[in-house]
Amino acid sequence: MTHSAPDLWQLLQASAEVLAQVRAGRSTTALFDALDPTLRPGVQALSLQVLRSLGRALALRRQLASRQPPAASDALLCTALALLVADPAPYPPHTLVTQAVEAAKRNRATQAHASFINACLRRLLREREQLLAAVQEPQARWNHPNWWIERLAQDHPAHWQAVLTSGDKPAALVLRVNARRVSREHCLSVWSEAGIAAEPVGDNGLRLLRSQTVVSLPGYAQGWFSVQDAAAQRAAPLLLQGLVPAGQRLRLLDACAAPGGKTAHLLERTEADVLALDIDADRIGRIKDNLGRLGLSAQVELADAAEPAQWWDGRLFDGVLLDAPCTASGIVRRHPDVRWLRRPDDVAELAAQQARLLQALWPLVRPGGRLLYCTCSVFKAEGQDQVQAFLARHRQAQLLPSPGHLLPGIGSVDARLPDNPEGEHDGFFYALLQRG
Ligand SMILES: C[S@@+](CC[C@H](N)C(=O)[O-])C[C@H]1O[C@@H](n2cnc3c(N)ncnc32)[C@H](O)[C@@H]1O
């Protein structure tokens, strides 16, 4: 059966629905998965652009409409506004306006507002420069919520603007080569024959120079590689470097493991007994699937890592990886919805969860062993401040040389990420703690 390509008005309608759902608190990952396959690539591309320009679109809508229209019409209006001011614009402005109005007319939930949407969008076409000049508040300027911008500026006074700018740029796909299956050079040469351009990044990573679906890359089914950002690829080498087993084999705990990216990386780099935990029953199967595709094995358990009494056999670990739940404020390049989904209170709530996990897992590290604490957050409350508070409570813990906050667009605040002088990676925080 052949499907004809969807019309632009259909893509706009579906993108507006995605925006309405994000504003109601749902993440785009699940929304994209639920889309009709014929709409999915187009809606995904448009929605990511909309979310990257939403701050400006909301400010423009406040200028253009004295009252906010009902949710469905507002979402369609904001979708069209965001795409009209996106850089680069995905379609010529007049096409976008005509198709947005068509989308409004063809949906019962929005048809009563079709003329209103038309009037607002045409006014933006006529008065674009004046309207844009009038929307200068931080949220419109940086396309992130005001509370987020304030927190970032306070945490990183010298770098916050670069971090926000990088957050609005699409990120290239970065893969980690499975050293147990193939060398990076072999992978590169097979891809180059297939016309796929990539460049090395970090110890064992590859950055694709043109976007492509992962499963269509040669070697995917054979477990040659996994998707993993360059900053996330620091975790396994940091924990393993210089770590020796107290017994015959390394005993490692990956406390918050799903979907298993870092568990797999640990196993690709070393012979070890790895216990991988996660509290989320829906995500735990993905650890097993990923390890299976890569030809690796670990003991995978559904458990609350903060309650060792329920799952720990009493034997200490040489190394513990705590890739803690966090705001994910470092991965907004790939997930631009995150900034609109988070609420200011989430930071303190997640920091409390992180502290509870650190507190519960530290006694499981053998003397001389290590715990690597990390989050994909750029906020200090989930990074530097968290670790300083931990060190103040645990005098026998020693902070070993660690990257600290790796800021996208900057590199590390303390030391730049090798091979990534431009800071072309997600935001991450790493602290390597050794037990005395
Ligand atoms: C940042 S993600 C982990 C990503 C993973 N390490 C990787 O590299 O693929 C955080 C994970 O922590 C899990 N989590 C949150 N609270 C937990 C807890 N108390 N115990 C175990 N897992 C938890 C979440 O379900 C989520 O899968």
The ligand as an SDF file (V2000), in Angstrom:
LIG
                    3D

 27 29  0  0  0  0  0  0  0  0999 V2000
   19.1700    9.6600   33.6630 C   0  0  0  0  0  0  0  0  0  0  0  0
   18.2040    8.2530   33.5590 S   0  0  0  0  0  0  0  0  0  0  0  0
   19.4100    6.9750   33.4360 C   0  0  0  0  0  0  0  0  0  0  0  0
   20.0270    6.8430   32.0700 C   0  0  0  0  0  0  0  0  0  0  0  0
   20.9420    5.6220   31.9900 C   0  0  0  0  0  0  0  0  0  0  0  0
   21.9590    5.6220   33.0230 N   0  0  0  0  0  0  0  0  0  0  0  0
   21.6260    5.4980   30.6390 C   0  0  0  0  0  0  0  0  0  0  0  0
   22.7760    5.8980   30.4850 O   0  0  0  0  0  0  0  0  0  0  0  0
   20.9920    4.9640   29.7080 O   0  0  0  0  0  0  0  0  0  0  0  0
   17.6770    8.0660   35.2260 C   0  0  0  0  0  0  0  0  0  0  0  0
   16.9730    6.7710   35.5110 C   0  0  0  0  0  0  0  0  0  0  0  0
   16.7980    6.6900   36.9290 O   0  0  0  0  0  0  0  0  0  0  0  0
   15.6570    5.9020   37.1850 C   0  0  0  0  0  0  0  0  0  0  0  0
   15.3330    6.1090   38.6190 N   0  0  0  0  0  0  0  0  0  0  0  0
   14.7630    7.1920   39.1980 C   0  0  0  0  0  0  0  0  0  0  0  0
   14.6690    7.0000   40.5390 N   0  0  0  0  0  0  0  0  0  0  0  0
   15.2070    5.7700   40.7940 C   0  0  0  0  0  0  0  0  0  0  0  0
   15.3940    5.0080   41.9740 C   0  0  0  0  0  0  0  0  0  0  0  0
   15.0060    5.4850   43.1650 N   0  0  0  0  0  0  0  0  0  0  0  0
   15.9510    3.7880   41.8680 N   0  0  0  0  0  0  0  0  0  0  0  0
   16.3250    3.2920   40.6620 C   0  0  0  0  0  0  0  0  0  0  0  0
   16.1660    3.9770   39.5050 N   0  0  0  0  0  0  0  0  0  0  0  0
   15.6240    5.2020   39.5720 C   0  0  0  0  0  0  0  0  0  0  0  0
   14.6680    6.4270   36.1670 C   0  0  0  0  0  0  0  0  0  0  0  0
   13.6340    5.4970   35.9600 O   0  0  0  0  0  0  0  0  0  0  0  0
   15.5640    6.6270   34.9420 C   0  0  0  0  0  0  0  0  0  0  0  0
   15.5040    5.5000   34.1060 O   0  0  0  0  0  0  0  0  0  0  0  0
  1  2  1  0
  2  3  1  0
  2 10  1  0
  3  4  1  0
  4  5  1  0
  5  6  1  0
  5  7  1  0
  7  8  2  0
  7  9  1  0
 10 11  1  0
 11 12  1  0
 11 26  1  0
 12 13  1  0
 13 14  1  0
 13 24  1  0
 14 15  1  0
 14 23  1  0
 15 16  2  0
 16 17  1  0
 17 18  1  0
 17 23  2  0
 18 19  1  0
 18 20  2  0
 20 21  1  0
 21 22  2  0
 22 23  1  0
 24 25  1  0
 24 26  1  0
 26 27  1  0
M  CHG  2   2   1   9  -1
M  END
$$$$
